[in-house]
Amino acid sequence: GGSWGDGRALLGLFADGDMHYEIDRVNKDQGRQPSLEEMTEAAIKRLSAVGGRRGYCLLVEGSRIDHALHANDAASAALDALAYDRAFAKAVKETERDPSLLVTS
């Protein structure tokens, strides 16, 4: 947790390069990197508090899915796709109180 509504800028850097694949984040990382779902929730809470009635735009990308597919790593691609699905479900839940437009691809 944290104070998401204090008006200060927020930047989260969790890796020197690419974030870990979900399978590695869960099995090897031992919680050092947040999940896509956790980052999505934190971003929505922060933007909702600061954006107010003006609204906001948030891009959540599961780019490691594509990386895994290019590497022919089906397990990592599948688990990262499921992690993206959980992040999208969290976005739907966090924005259901206010009219929102959610776009996914």
NUMIKOL-642380 format. One record per residue (C-alpha): residue in three letters; residue number from 1; x, y, z. Coordinates in nm, 2 decimals. Each point is the difference from the previous one (the first is absolute). Last residue first. Layout:
BEGIN
type: ALA&seq: NUM&c1: X&c2: Y&c3: Z $
...
This chain:
BEGIN
type: SER&seq: 105&c1: -0.62&c2: -0.59&c3: -2.77 $
type: THR&seq: 104&c1: -0.18&c2: 0.17&c3: 0.29 $
type: VAL&seq: 103&c1: -0.20&c2: 0.32&c3: 0.04 $
type: LEU&seq: 102&c1: -0.16&c2: 0.11&c3: 0.32 $
type: LEU&seq: 101&c1: -0.23&c2: 0.30&c3: 0.00 $
type: SER&seq: 100&c1: -0.12&c2: 0.11&c3: 0.34 $
type: PRO&seq: 99&c1: -0.31&c2: 0.10&c3: 0.18 $
type: ASP&seq: 98&c1: 0.09&c2: 0.01&c3: 0.37 $
type: ARG&seq: 97&c1: -0.05&c2: -0.26&c3: 0.26 $
type: GLU&seq: 96&c1: 0.10&c2: -0.28&c3: -0.24 $
type: THR&seq: 95&c1: 0.35&c2: 0.14&c3: -0.04 $
type: GLU&seq: 94&c1: 0.19&c2: -0.22&c3: 0.25 $
type: LYS&seq: 93&c1: -0.19&c2: -0.32&c3: -0.09 $
type: VAL&seq: 92&c1: 0.06&c2: 0.04&c3: -0.38 $
type: ALA&seq: 91&c1: 0.37&c2: 0.09&c3: 0.06 $
type: LYS&seq: 90&c1: 0.04&c2: -0.31&c3: 0.23 $
type: ALA&seq: 89&c1: -0.16&c2: -0.22&c3: -0.27 $
type: PHE&seq: 88&c1: 0.25&c2: 0.15&c3: -0.25 $
type: ALA&seq: 87&c1: 0.29&c2: -0.08&c3: 0.23 $
type: ARG&seq: 86&c1: -0.12&c2: -0.35&c3: 0.05 $
type: ASP&seq: 85&c1: -0.02&c2: -0.05&c3: -0.38 $
type: TYR&seq: 84&c1: 0.35&c2: 0.14&c3: -0.03 $
type: ALA&seq: 83&c1: 0.12&c2: -0.26&c3: 0.25 $
type: LEU&seq: 82&c1: -0.18&c2: -0.27&c3: -0.20 $
type: ALA&seq: 81&c1: 0.18&c2: 0.12&c3: -0.32 $
type: ASP&seq: 80&c1: 0.33&c2: 0.00&c3: 0.20 $
type: LEU&seq: 79&c1: -0.06&c2: -0.36&c3: 0.10 $
type: ALA&seq: 78&c1: -0.08&c2: -0.11&c3: -0.36 $
type: ALA&seq: 77&c1: 0.30&c2: 0.18&c3: -0.15 $
type: SER&seq: 76&c1: 0.24&c2: -0.14&c3: 0.26 $
type: ALA&seq: 75&c1: -0.13&c2: -0.35&c3: -0.06 $
type: ALA&seq: 74&c1: 0.01&c2: 0.04&c3: -0.38 $
type: ASP&seq: 73&c1: 0.36&c2: 0.11&c3: -0.02 $
type: ASN&seq: 72&c1: 0.06&c2: 0.01&c3: -0.38 $
type: ALA&seq: 71&c1: 0.24&c2: 0.30&c3: 0.06 $
type: HIS&seq: 70&c1: -0.22&c2: 0.23&c3: -0.21 $
type: LEU&seq: 69&c1: -0.30&c2: -0.12&c3: 0.20 $
type: ALA&seq: 68&c1: 0.18&c2: 0.08&c3: 0.33 $
type: HIS&seq: 67&c1: 0.08&c2: 0.35&c3: -0.11 $
type: ASP&seq: 66&c1: -0.36&c2: 0.05&c3: -0.12 $
type: ILE&seq: 65&c1: -0.14&c2: -0.10&c3: 0.34 $
type: ARG&seq: 64&c1: 0.27&c2: 0.21&c3: 0.17 $
type: SER&seq: 63&c1: -0.17&c2: 0.31&c3: -0.14 $
type: GLY&seq: 62&c1: -0.30&c2: -0.02&c3: 0.23 $
type: GLU&seq: 61&c1: -0.08&c2: 0.36&c3: -0.03 $
type: VAL&seq: 60&c1: -0.21&c2: 0.22&c3: 0.22 $
type: LEU&seq: 59&c1: -0.06&c2: 0.35&c3: -0.15 $
type: LEU&seq: 58&c1: -0.18&c2: 0.24&c3: 0.23 $
type: CYS&seq: 57&c1: -0.19&c2: 0.31&c3: -0.10 $
type: TYR&seq: 56&c1: -0.16&c2: 0.23&c3: 0.25 $
type: GLY&seq: 55&c1: -0.32&c2: 0.16&c3: 0.12 $
type: ARG&seq: 54&c1: -0.06&c2: 0.37&c3: 0.04 $
type: ARG&seq: 53&c1: -0.25&c2: -0.08&c3: 0.27 $
type: GLY&seq: 52&c1: 0.28&c2: -0.08&c3: 0.24 $
type: GLY&seq: 51&c1: 0.33&c2: -0.06&c3: -0.17 $
type: VAL&seq: 50&c1: 0.21&c2: -0.01&c3: 0.32 $
type: ALA&seq: 49&c1: -0.19&c2: -0.26&c3: 0.20 $
type: SER&seq: 48&c1: -0.11&c2: -0.20&c3: -0.30 $
type: LEU&seq: 47&c1: 0.35&c2: 0.01&c3: -0.14 $
type: ARG&seq: 46&c1: 0.15&c2: -0.14&c3: 0.32 $
type: LYS&seq: 45&c1: -0.26&c2: -0.27&c3: 0.05 $
type: ILE&seq: 44&c1: 0.02&c2: -0.10&c3: -0.36 $
type: ALA&seq: 43&c1: 0.38&c2: -0.01&c3: 0.01 $
type: ALA&seq: 42&c1: 0.01&c2: -0.21&c3: 0.32 $
type: GLU&seq: 41&c1: -0.25&c2: -0.25&c3: -0.14 $
type: THR&seq: 40&c1: 0.18&c2: -0.04&c3: -0.33 $
type: MET&seq: 39&c1: 0.34&c2: -0.05&c3: 0.18 $
type: GLU&seq: 38&c1: -0.16&c2: -0.27&c3: 0.22 $
type: GLU&seq: 37&c1: -0.16&c2: -0.17&c3: -0.30 $
type: LEU&seq: 36&c1: 0.32&c2: 0.01&c3: -0.20 $
type: SER&seq: 35&c1: 0.17&c2: -0.17&c3: 0.30 $
type: PRO&seq: 34&c1: 0.25&c2: 0.18&c3: 0.21 $
type: GLN&seq: 33&c1: 0.37&c2: -0.09&c3: -0.02 $
type: ARG&seq: 32&c1: 0.20&c2: -0.10&c3: 0.30 $
type: GLY&seq: 31&c1: -0.26&c2: -0.25&c3: 0.11 $
type: GLN&seq: 30&c1: 0.20&c2: -0.32&c3: 0.01 $
type: ASP&seq: 29&c1: 0.16&c2: 0.05&c3: -0.34 $
type: LYS&seq: 28&c1: 0.04&c2: -0.37&c3: -0.08 $
type: ASN&seq: 27&c1: -0.33&c2: -0.18&c3: -0.01 $
type: VAL&seq: 26&c1: -0.26&c2: 0.29&c3: -0.03 $
type: ARG&seq: 25&c1: 0.21&c2: 0.25&c3: -0.19 $
type: ASP&seq: 24&c1: 0.15&c2: -0.28&c3: -0.21 $
type: ILE&seq: 23&c1: -0.34&c2: -0.13&c3: -0.12 $
type: GLU&seq: 22&c1: -0.13&c2: 0.35&c3: -0.04 $
type: TYR&seq: 21&c1: 0.29&c2: 0.08&c3: -0.24 $
type: HIS&seq: 20&c1: 0.24&c2: 0.24&c3: 0.17 $
type: MET&seq: 19&c1: -0.01&c2: 0.37&c3: -0.08 $
type: ASP&seq: 18&c1: 0.22&c2: 0.11&c3: -0.28 $
type: GLY&seq: 17&c1: 0.31&c2: 0.21&c3: 0.08 $
type: ASP&seq: 16&c1: 0.14&c2: 0.13&c3: 0.32 $
type: ALA&seq: 15&c1: -0.32&c2: -0.10&c3: 0.18 $
type: PHE&seq: 14&c1: -0.27&c2: 0.14&c3: 0.23 $
type: LEU&seq: 13&c1: -0.01&c2: 0.37&c3: -0.09 $
type: GLY&seq: 12&c1: -0.31&c2: 0.16&c3: 0.14 $
type: LEU&seq: 11&c1: -0.06&c2: 0.38&c3: -0.05 $
type: LEU&seq: 10&c1: -0.24&c2: 0.21&c3: 0.19 $
type: ALA&seq: 9&c1: -0.03&c2: 0.38&c3: -0.01 $
type: ARG&seq: 8&c1: -0.15&c2: 0.16&c3: 0.31 $
type: GLY&seq: 7&c1: -0.36&c2: 0.08&c3: 0.04 $
type: ASP&seq: 6&c1: -0.06&c2: -0.18&c3: 0.33 $
type: GLY&seq: 5&c1: -0.26&c2: -0.24&c3: -0.13 $
type: TRP&seq: 4&c1: 0.19&c2: -0.32&c3: -0.03 $
type: SER&seq: 3&c1: 0.11&c2: -0.02&c3: 0.36 $
type: GLY&seq: 2&c1: 0.15&c2: -0.35&c3: 0.02 $
type: GLY&seq: 1&c1: -0.09&c2: -0.36&c3: 0.02 $
